């Protein structure tokens, strides 16, 4: 599979940290730029040809820093998401910008450039997408989304509802019944399974058919096309959509692994507190040598 990393957002929520002076994807986490983590996740999942979707105005630093990707063991290219006054934005349109680069009928992976996945119970902490790929391929799904289980307020997230949640070989997954962006509290409670809400963690596997549904998705606030809405539209049209939980089984129960959305200041702070104690540079260097 090819991989796409979306790094075209303006980072409004994190501007009190960046001052709007540089991309949020370059914010350091334990001396490692944030975008390095999704690069690692995609590389371990087998996607070594990766295109990064950037904004023309604010993301040149990403190209300067990452260059060809050779030093990370991947091949990087870049797609510019053009933005004009009336141009549609949002994660859906950012993914759509990469359609010509995907160029074919093969499935592909998507990662948000400001999200971090870890599992420090594993020997390879950043190898977190293999279950997503396996579920997607074995079930011939049109889309498979990685979901993070939380018990807090989820009204600012995209949330998924399982038709049935299965635990198999330490992987929690299932077919999805519906998805909603920024649900009300009542809807969020209705979507819970096993005491958790399941929020979109910013990692996806898609068939190219997703581009058709992105085209048909009605924009919401600020002309944004949400990928959650596009996946829901596909679901309503009879497509198979699966969800995989970023978690492990402990004492017979589901327990979340580590996940941070660096675009949220509080989450960025928490990621640094947790990861500064790790020898991230050594872990990443060793993983490339393997």
N, C-alpha and C positions, 0 to 999 in steps of 0.2 A: 504493500500500500504506500501511496504518497502521503505526506503530511502537510497540513496547513496550520500556521500559527497566526492568530489574529492579534495585531498590535496597532490598530488604526484609531482606537478610541482617544478622546481628548483627556481623559483622566480627571474629570471635574471633582470627583469625590476626594481625590488624594492631593489636590492642589495646595492644600495647607502644608504638605510635605515637600512637593516638587516645586512649588511656586509657579507651575506651568512652564518651567525653564527647560525641562528635559523629560523624556518619555518615562512613564511609570514602570515600563517593562525593564528599565535599566536601574531601578532602585536596588541597592545592594541588600542582600540577605546573607548575613554571615560572610561578608566579603565576596559574595557571588551575585552577579546580576540576576534579577528575578527571571528573566526570559530563558536563562540557562536551564531552569528546571523543566519547563515544557519541552525544550529541545531534548533533554535526557529522556523524558517519558516517551516521546515519539520514537527516539532512536532505539530504545529497548524494545519497543513494540514492532520494530522492523521497518519503520518509515525513515529512511536515511536521505531521501530526496524531499526536502522541506521548502515550502514557499511561505514567506512572511508577508502578510498584508499590512502595509504601512500607510500612514497619511503623508501627503506631499509636503505639508507645512511643518510638521513637528517631529518626524521620526528619522531624520537623516542620521542621528546619533546611533541608531540601531545598526544601520549599514556600516558605519565607521567602526563600530565595536565588533560586530560579528563577522563581517566580511564574507568570505566564501563558505565558512563553517568547517573548513578542513581541520582546524585545530580541535574541533569538538567531535570529529568522526562522522560528520554529515555533509551533505551538499545543499547549501542554502541559495535560494534565489528570492527575488522580491517583487511583489505586486503592489502598485500604488492605487489606493482607493481614492478616486477623484471625488471631490466634494464641492458642490456649488450651492448657491443660496436655496434652491428648491430640490436639491439632491436628497434621495432617501438615504438614511443612515441606519445605525443599529447593527447588532451582531449578524443578523441574517444577511444584510447587504454586504457586510465585510466578507463573509464566507462566499457570497455570490461573486465577489470581485475576482476570486481565484478560479472561476469555472473554466476559463480558457487554458489555464495552466494545468488543470486536472486533465482536460483534453482526452476524453475517452470514457469507456464504460466500466473502469475499475473502481472499486470502493476506495475510500480515502478516510484519513483521520483528521480531526480538527482539535486544536488546543487554543485556549485563550492565553495570551502571552503574559498575563499578570496573575496566573493561578499556579499554586504549588501543590503537588501530590507527594506524599512520603509514606513509607511503611518501615519504621525502624525496628520492627520485629523480624524483618527479612534481611538476608545477607546482602541483598542488592536493594537499598531503600527506595530508589527512584524507578524501579521496574514495576509500575503500578497499572499498566494498561493491557497486559496480556489477557486478563479475563474479559475485558471489554471486547477485544478483537475476537477471542474464541467464541463468546456468546453471539456476537454479530454474524460471524461466518457460519457457525453451525446451525443457526436458526434462519439464515438467509433473510435477515431483517433489512428493511429499507433504511432504518436509522436505529442506532443503539447509543444511549446516553449514559454517562457516568453520573451517579447520584451520590450525594453526601448526606448521611443521616444526622439530623439534629433535633433537639427537643425545645429550642428557643423559638422566638418569633420569626416566622419565615415570610412575612407579608411583603418584603422587599425583593424576594427571590422568585425565580421560576421553580415551580414545584410539580412533581409527578405523582400519579396515583397508580399503584400496581393493580392489575386484575388478579394476580396471584404472585406472592413472593416465595421463591424456592431457595433452599440452601443445599448446595451440592459441591462436594470437595472443597469446602471452605469458601465457595463463591456464592454470594447472595444475588439473585437476579430474577427477572420475570418479565412477562409481557406487560406493557403499559395500557391502562384503560383511558387515561386522559392526562393532559398537562395544562397548566395555567401559569401565566406570568403575573407576579405580584397579587396573590389571592387575598381575599378577605380572611379574617380570623375564622369565620364559620367554614369557609371552603377549605382552609388549611387544616382544620381539625378533621374534616370529612376525609381528607386525603391521607391521613395517618395510617401506618401499618406497624404493628409491633411496638407501638408507643413512639415511633419516630415520624418526622416529616422528611421527605426526600427531595433535596434541592439540586438543581442543575449545577454541576461542579465545573463546567467549562471544558469538558472533553467529550468528543463524539466520534462515532464511526458512521459514515454515510455511504449510500449508493449515490451516483451522480443525479439520480432522479430528484434528489432534494432540491436541486436548482429550480425545477419546475414549480415546486411548492413555494419556494421563496419568492418567485416571480408573482405568484397568485396571492401572497399574503398582504393583507391590508395594513398600511402603516398605522402606528399609534401616535402617542404623544411625541412631539418634536420630529415628526416624520420618520420615526424609528421603526424598522422592521425587526421584530424579535424572532429569533430562531425557535423559541418555544412555541410561538404561534404557528410557524411554518410546519413544525413537527406535528402539532395538534391537527392542522389542516390535512396532513398526510394520513394521520390516524383516522380522521373522519371519512377519508376516501378509501378506507380499507387496507391501508398499508400496515405491515407488521413493524411495530416499534417496541424495542426492548430497553429495559433499564438494568444497569449493573451497579451494585452498591460498593462504594469505596470503604470497605470494612472487612473485619475478620471475625471468626467464631471464637469466643472465649467462654469456657464453662457452659457451652451450649447456647449462648446468646450472641447476638450481633453487637459488635463493638466497632465504632468508627476508627479508621486510620487517620493519619494527619493530613489536613487540607487547609490551605489559606488562600483567600482572595486578597491579593496585595493592593488592589484598587480601593480597598476600604481601610482607612487609617488605623483603626483598632486592630484589624486583622494583620496589617503590615507590622505593627508593633509586636503582636503576639508571635508572628513568624520569626522575627529577630530574636525574641526572648528564648524561643525554643531551639532555634538552629545555631545561634552563636556558640553554643557549647559543643557543637559537632565539628569534626574536622572535614568540613564540606569540600574544601579544595582537594584534599587527599582522596576522599571518597570518589569525587568526580574524575580525578586523574587516573585512579586505579580502574574505574569502570570503563574508561576509554581504552586503556591498555588491554582489557579483556576482549 
